[in-house]
């Protein structure tokens, strides 16, 4: 390792080279069971992608509202998955320095028991005015037999113009299925 450091290889690259030499075979038990989808990692990546898209036109100090992701086939319904992704995206924007309005504390917001913050247009405009929010993060999810497709966008409230959008898929594994309503 000293020899690598002497010829100018950065320390992180040295660690990566050493790790690569250590062997990459997974133990048999690990290959038999695939890990569950890392919903947090995917939600954070989606929020980071949205933040990168809006950064040139949206100052982080401008308040932002994050609405609950809803079922694309029933826009007045969400699920534990939709609410979890919403919480993670809101948290990630806050970690990135954005001022996120916590809408769960609003009494006049349209709330449907067990559905989350399903925001109607009138309420969005009222909340935006009261908090000087400039944009809202909104989104939908759609279920298929083996995947859940998620779409999120940042919408400028004054103009209804999309400032950014991101789409991704989650494998419908046991964890994701447990966060969705049972199929009828």
Secondary structure by P-SEA (a helix, b strand, c coil): caaaaaacccaaaaaaaaaaaccccccaaaaacccccaaaaaaaaaaaaaaaaaccccccccbbbbcccccccccccccaaaaaaaaaaaaaaaaaccccccccccccccccccccccccaaaaaaaaaaacccbbbbbcccccccbbbbbbbbbccccccccccccccccccaaaaaaccccc
